[in-house]
Amino acid sequence: MPSGHATTAITLTYVLIALFPRYRWVWIGLGFTLAVSRVMVNAHYVSDIIAGSAIAIVVGEAADVDVSA
């Protein structure tokens, strides 16, 4: 079962990168940390995190919208 937390974290990372590209590495680091924390607390397997992240990446790419003013 894909991790909903990982999916949400990576999707939020995509949105924050679109809104604040200057802090791209901060958002990536935070999203990665939250996703990996699910494994560290034994809430999910690594495969669940990979599946949740893959879903988020597909949705993020599909919904990529230009937010520049």
Wavefront OBJ file of the C-alpha trace (Angstrom):
o trace
v 0.000 0.000 0.000
v 1.584 3.323 -1.024
v 2.339 5.729 1.773
v -0.127 8.611 1.882
v 2.324 10.627 3.950
v 5.061 10.207 1.339
v 2.643 11.038 -1.462
v 1.535 14.205 0.314
v 5.084 15.243 1.228
v 6.419 14.854 -2.308
v 3.366 16.538 -3.844
v 3.794 19.452 -1.446
v 7.473 19.548 -2.432
v 6.436 19.966 -6.079
v 4.058 22.815 -5.206
v 6.597 24.610 -3.019
v 9.292 24.318 -5.699
v 6.888 25.866 -8.212
v 6.050 28.724 -5.839
v 9.502 29.272 -4.311
v 12.135 27.854 -6.707
v 14.979 29.609 -4.909
v 14.542 27.220 -1.953
v 14.307 24.093 -4.113
v 16.877 22.102 -2.112
v 15.212 22.990 1.188
v 11.859 21.663 -0.064
v 13.459 18.523 -1.498
v 15.278 17.885 1.771
v 12.140 18.341 3.850
v 10.032 16.132 1.570
v 12.673 13.419 1.562
v 13.061 13.606 5.343
v 9.331 13.251 5.946
v 9.058 10.344 3.513
v 12.023 8.504 5.028
v 10.726 9.106 8.565
v 7.794 6.802 7.768
v 10.277 3.929 7.370
v 12.238 4.951 10.455
v 9.150 4.696 12.700
v 8.227 1.326 11.125
v 5.003 2.696 9.685
v 5.864 1.636 6.111
v 8.278 -0.404 4.064
v 10.684 1.277 1.649
v 8.584 -0.027 -1.253
v 5.561 1.841 0.140
v 7.565 5.072 0.173
v 8.811 4.501 -3.373
v 5.262 3.807 -4.592
v 3.859 6.879 -2.824
v 6.654 9.056 -4.182
v 6.142 7.711 -7.709
v 2.439 8.575 -7.534
v 3.291 12.079 -6.340
v 5.825 12.599 -9.125
v 3.375 11.444 -11.801
v 0.623 13.695 -10.432
v 3.051 16.593 -9.977
v 4.251 16.333 -13.563
v 0.706 15.959 -14.899
v -0.511 19.002 -12.977
v 2.577 21.142 -13.654
v 1.125 24.616 -13.975
v 3.005 27.839 -14.618
v 2.545 29.909 -11.462
v 4.693 32.849 -12.537
v 2.920 36.182 -12.525
l 1 2 3 4 5 6 7 8 9 10 11 12 13 14 15 16 17 18 19 20 21 22 23 24 25 26 27 28 29 30 31 32 33 34 35 36 37 38 39 40 41 42 43 44 45 46 47 48 49 50 51 52 53 54 55 56 57 58 59 60 61 62 63 64 65 66 67 68 69
